[in-house]
Amino acid sequence: MTRHFLSLFLASLVLAGCNDTRDLAPQSPDQAWHPTTSTGLSLPPEMRLSGATAPGSDKARIAAQSVVAMPESEGKAVALSQLIDLAARNNPATRIAWESAKQAAIGVGISRAALLPQITLTAMGGYQRMALPLPNYLSERGYLTSNGAAAFPKLELDYLLLDFGRTRAQVSEAKYETLAANFGFSAVHQQLILDVISAYHAHQAAQAILKASHQAVENMGILLRSAQSRHDHGEATIIDVATARRNLAQARFQLAKAEDSDHASRHALLEVAGLPATLPLTVEPVTTRDLPQTSPSQISQLVQQALSSRPDLLADIARLRAQDQAVLASKAALRPKISVTGTVSGYLGALKTYGTGQSAPASAIAQPEAGAFLQFSWPLYQGGLRANAIHMAESRRDQAKATLLKDRLTIERQVADSQDALETALEEVRSAQVLNEAAITANEGASQAYAHGVGTMTDASTAAAMLYEAQASLAVSIAQAFTKAAALAHATGQLELGRNTSGTTIEAAP
């Protein structure tokens, strides 16, 4: 027996040494890790095929191989509202927030289960051989053996009667966590809408700057032809021609940068909408007559509107209420708990005994067993576990209260900043419109004056460059005005008017 035990011990040591898994980690801290064998990791099939891997540019083929929602009309400009709808369906952020809200809702059902009867069915069966020593006058060999086979089915009932509100507080905590998750889901949607609006108007600005860059190249080309013509007739110097060529090269350089910015803004818009980067997409432009206007409301009214509508702030309030319930639950854990338990079981088996000197048939049994109990439990001393649990719950409640206060101050600042930013952006648009009209007139006059020999190349070049700058500034200011208006709506919680908080149990912001 000792020899077998030592062999088993040595084998255990060998196996323990074989279980050293430190070689699975990177070998050194100064080099990147690369697998030496296949990891078996790959994208799921539904994510592997996308627009980037689809042959050709046919939109129907891309949609067939992609899991994303696509624009309905091919070759037709897509409106901003359609882009927002596509982003809501395609962007993974909404799916993540939705799953979080569903998990919180499931948590309510999990907490409610403690209030319902718990019924458990267990069954155990098998074979057992037992040996029992006996005096020699009872058994010649000095022991007897028994071989038995039995099955033990068992049905258990556990029903909580009273726990002084602990379980109900946990249910209320889960309900408030669900409200927080739902408001968080709305906050994700509002942020996504703001991201789409920002990307949309950034793309509009990039397209306007690209158009201005093409016009600048055309204007500089006109100047170059005028300078060359006047030089050929002895009316201009070679310096004018060189200056015109330099200006044209500079305009073409700006055109290349504008094309790159246009592509980047288009890709950013496709990304936030959850669409393939290779999808051919045109968007409906905006017009200056649709510019937003400043709100006539006072800043205090906007702040109050934000405090009653912002979903992230309402989520903070819900989390604070959840922590209040957690404190109640932790305090109720100090009190007794009364429950009813009951069991219904059976003993089904047979036992055969050897070694008594007399041969007897096996003893069979098939009898039910049952019991019902009223259970009382009261934690009197657990080494400070319950007291520390209360301290932890109270600390988390204070943390939630501080988070709510911090977010309230942040929201007030965001509303004030957004209101000021919108007013500034609209002023910039008005100034940029005047500047653009003046730049158009100045460029036409300077270009014609140089062509007729009454103006200088310097004046014509400066006017053409200023026209490009004015057109670019106007495009950027218009995009910023729309973006700042959306940011103000987001700051006040009004970016998505289809949702409201009526019928909820959330109180107004403190």
N, C-alpha and C positions, 0 to 999 in steps of 0.2 A: 504493500500500500504506500509506504514511504517513497519507494522508487518511482511509482506512478505519479505521485504528487510532485516530486522534484522534476520529472519530465514535463509535466504540464506547466509548472512554473517557468522552466527554461523556455518552453515554446511560447509562453505569453510574453516573455521579455523580447524574444526574437521578433514576434509580431508587432510589439510596441515600437521597436526600432525601425521596422519597415513602414510605420505610419508617420514618419517624419515628412511633412509636406512643405517645408520651408523652400524647397526648390520650385514651388509653384509661383512664388513671388519674384519680382525682378531681382537680378543678381547683384546689381550695384545701384547706388543712388545717382550716379552721374551719367547714365546712359538710358535712352528710351527703350522700352520693352517691346519686343517683337516675338510673336508666337513661333515656336519651332515646328509645331505640328498644326494640323487643321483644328480650328476651334469649333467647327460646326455651326457657326453663327452666320446668319444671312437674313436679309429683309424678308418679311412675309410676302407671299406671292401677290397679294392685292396691293402691296406698296412697291413692288419691284417694277411694275409696268407703269409708266407715266408718259406724259407728253414728250419728255426728253428722249425716250427710247422708241417712240412710235415712228415708223418710217413715213416720210412725206410730211405735209403740213395740213392734211385733211382733218378738219375739226371733228367730224363724226368718228374717224378712226381713233383719234386721241381720246374722245369721250368713252369709246368702247373699251379702251385699255386702261382707263383711269377711274379711280374711285371718287373723284371730285365731281361736283355739279358744275356744268358748263353753261355759258350763255346760250339762250334759246335761239337767237337769230344769228346766222353766220353772215359776216360781211356788213352787219349793221352796227352803228355806233351804240355803245352801251352807256346807259345813263348812270348817274351816281347812285341812285336808289337801287338799281340792279346790282351794282358792284357791292353795295352794303349787304344785300340779300345773299349774294354768292359768298361773301366773306363769312356771314353768319352760319352758312351751311358747310363751308369748306375749312375754315381756319381751325386748327386743332385746339386753340385756346378755349373756344366755346364747348367743345367736347369734353375737355378736361374739367372745366367748371361744372358742366352738366353731370358728369359722373360723380364729382364731389358732392353735389346737391343730392343725387340719388343715394349715395352712401350715407349721408346724414339722415335722410328719410328712413332708410333701412335701420339706422341706429335707434330710431324711435320704436320700431317694432321689436328690436332686440331688448330694449329696456322694459317694454310692456310685458314681455314674456315672463318676467319675474312675478307678475301679479296673477298669472294663470296657473292652473294645476300642471305639475310636471310628472309625466308618466314615463316610466322606463321599463323596458322588457329586456331581461338578460337570461341567458341559458348557458349552462356549463355541463359538460358530459365527458366521460372518459373511463379509463381502466386504471386500477390501482392494485398493487400487490403489497401486503403488509406482513410483518413478522413480529411475533410477541414471545418473549421468553416465558417458560413455565417450569414449575418444579418437576422433578423426575417422576414423582408418584402420579402426576397428572398426564405426563407425556414422556414416552421412552426417549425420544430424541431431545427433549429439553426445550422445545419451542413449538409453536404452531404458526401456520401461515394462512392467510386469507386472500383470496382473489375476488375482487369485486368490480362490477361495472354499473355505473349509475348515470342518470341525467337529472339536472336540477334547474328546471325553469322557474323564473321569478319575475313577478310584476310588482313594480314599486310606484307608489304615489306620494308626492310631496307637494303640499299646498300651503302657501304663506298666508297666515291669518292677520298678523299684526307685526309691524316693524317701526311704528311711530313715525310714519311718513318718509322713511328713507327711500323706498323704491319709487314712490310717487314723485319725490323730488328729483330722482334720477330720470324719470320719464319727462318731467318738465324741463330739465336740463337738456335732454336730447331734442325736445321740441324747439327750444330756443336755438340750439345749434343748427337745426334744420332751417329755421328762419335766417340765420346768419349765412348759411350756405346758399340759400335761394337769393338773398340780396347780393351775395358775392357773385353769383351767376349773372345777375342783372348788371353789376358793375363791370364784369368782363365784357358783356355785350356793349355797354356804353363806351368803354375804352376802345373796343374793336371798331365801333362806328367812327370814333374820333380818329383812329389810325387810318381808316379808309379815306375819310374826308381829307386828312392831311396829305396822304400819298396822292390822292386824286388831284388836288390843287397844285401840289408840287410838280406833278406831271404836266398839268396845264401850263404852268409857268415855264417849264423846260421846253415845251412845244412852242410857246410864244417867243422865247429867246432864240430857239432854232430858226423860227421864221424871220426874226430880226437879223440873225446872222446871215441868212441867205440874202436878205435885202442889203445888208452892209457890204457883202461881196459884190453884189450888183452895182451898188453906188460907187465902190472903189474901182470897179472895172470901168465905169463911165468916166471917172476922173482920169484913169490911166489912158483911156482912148483920147480924151480931150488934151491931156498933156503931150501925148505922142503926136497928135495932129498939129498942135501949136508949135511943137519942136520942129516938125517937118517943114513948117512954114517960117521958121526962124523967129517965132514969137515967144518961145519959152526955152528955158535952159535945160540942160541935161539933169540938173539937180531936181527940177520939177518932175521929170520922168522917173528918176530914181526914187523920189519921195512917193510918187504914186504907186510904183511897184512895191515899195516897202509897205505902204498902207494896204495894198491888196493882199500881200502875203500875210500880214497881221490879221486881216479879216478872215482869210481862209483858215488860219490857225484857230481863231475864235470859233469859226464854224465847226471845226473838228471837235473842239471841246464841247460845243453845244450839242453836237450829235451824240457824244459820249454821255453827257448829262441827261439827254432825252432817253437814251437806252437804259441808263441806270434808274431813272425815275419810273420808267415803264416796268422794269423788272421788280422794283419795290412795290408798285401797285399790284402787279400780278401776285407777288408773294403774300401781301396782306389779304388779298382776296382768295388765297388758296388755290390759284390757278397755275398751270404749267408755265414755265418761263419761256417756252417756245411758242406759246399760243399767239396767233396774230389777233391783236385786239386794238380797236379804236374806241375812244370814249367821246361822249357828247361834250362839247365845250360849253363854258359859261359866258355870259355877256355882262358887260359893265352895268347895264341897267338893272341887273339882278343883285347888285351889291347889297350886303346886309346893312342894317341901320342900328344905331346905338339904342339901347333900351331906355325908355323914359323913366323906368323905375329908379328909385334911389338905391344907393348901395346897400343900405340897411335892409331894404325889402328883398334885394337879391340874396343877401346873406341868409335871411330867414327862410327864403324859398329853398336855398341849398340845404339848410339844416333840417328841413322837413322832407327833402326829396332825395338827397344823395344816398344811393344804395350802400356805399361803403360805410357811411356813418351809421345808417340803420343796422348794418351788419355788426358794427362795434357795439351798438346798444343791445342787440340780441345776445352777443357774446357776454356782455356784462350781466344780463339777466340770467344767462346760463350759469355763470360763475356764482351768482347769488344762490341758485338752486343747488349747486355743488357744495356750498358751505352748509346749507341746511341738511343735505344728505350726509355729509361727514359728521355733523353734530348728532344726527339721529342714529348713527352707527354706535354711539355710546350707550344706547338704550337696549332693552331686551328685544328679542325676536321670538314670536310664537308661531308655530306651524304645526300642521297635521301630517303625519306620515303613516303609511300603511303598506303592507306587503302581502302578496298572495304567491305562494311558491308550492313546489311539489318535490317529492323524493321518489324517483322512478329508477329501480335498480335491483340487483341480485348480488348475494355474497356467499361464497363457498369457502369453508374452513377445513384445513388439513392438519393432522398431527395430534389429534385427541385419542387416537386408537379406535375410534368408531366412525364409520362412514355415514354421513348424513347428506340429504339432498340440499341443494343451494337454497338459501333463504331469499325470497323475493319480497319486495316492498313497492307499493304504489299508493302513497298517502299525500293528501294535500296539507299545506301549512299556511297559516294566516296570522296577521297581527295588525293592530291599529294603535297608534301612539299619539299623544299630544306632547310636542317637543318644545321646551323652553330653553333658550340660550341667552346668556348675558355676559359679554366680555368684561370681566372685572379688572384684569391686568394683562397687558400685552406689551410690556416694555416701552410704553410711550408711543406705540404705533398709531393709535387713534388720535392722540393729541397732536402728533406731527402731521397726520392727515388733515386735521382741521387747520393747522397753521399753513399747510401747503395750499388748501382751498382758499383761505383768506388772502394769502399772498397773490394767488392768481386772480382773485377778484379785484384787488387793488391794482394789479398790473393792467387788467382790462379797463378799469376806470381811468387810469393814467393814459392808456392808449386812446380812449375815447376823447379825452381832453386834448391830447396832442393833435388828433385828426380834426377835431373841431377848429382849432386854431389854424391848422393848415388849410382847411376849406375856406375859412374867412379870408385868408391871405390870397388863395387862388381866385376867389370871386373878385376881390378888389383888383388884383393884378390883371385878370382877364378883361374886366371892364375897361381899365386904363389902356390895355394893349389894343383892344378893339377900337377905341376912340383914336388912338395914335395911328393905327393901321388905316383907318378911313381918311384921316388927315393926309397921310402919305399918298393914298390913292389920288385924292384931289390935287395934291401938289404934282404928282407924277403925270396926271392928265394934262395939266397946264404946261409942264415941262415938255411933254411929248409933242403937243401941238406947236409950241414955239420951236422945238428942234426940227420938226418937219418943214416949217416955213424957212428957218435959217438954212437948212441943208439945200432946199430947192434954190433959194436965192444965191447962196455961195457957189453952188455947182454951176448955175447958169452964168453967174458973174465971171467965173474963171473961164468958162467955155467961150465967152465973148471978149475976153481979154481985159476985163475991168476989175478982176479980183485976183487974189493970190492963191497959190496952192496951199499955203499954210491955213488960210481961212477955210478953204473948201475941205481940207482934210480934217480940220478941227470940227467943222459942222457935221461932217459925215460920222465921225467918231462919237460926237455928242448925241446924234440921233440914235445910234445903236445903244448907247448908255441909257438914254431916256426910254427907249422901247423896252429894254431889259428891266429897268427900274419899275416901269408901269406893270409889266407882267408879274414881277415878284411882289409888288405892293398889292395887286389884286388877289393873288394867291394867299398872301398873308392875311388880308382882310377876311376872306372866307374861312381860313383856318382859325383865326382869332375868334370869329363869331361862333364857330363850332366849339372852341375851347371854353368860351363863356357858357354856352349851353351845357357843356359837360360839367363845368364847375358848379352850376346851379342844379344839376341833376335832371335837366329837361331835354337832354339830347335824344332820349327815346320816350316820346310822349305816350306811346301805346301802353306803357306799364304805369301802375299806380300802386299805392300802398293801402288802399281802402280795404277794410275787412280784416286787417292784421291786428295782432295784439301788441304791436310795437308802440311804445309811447313816443311823444315828441322828444327831440334832443334836449338834454338838460342845459 
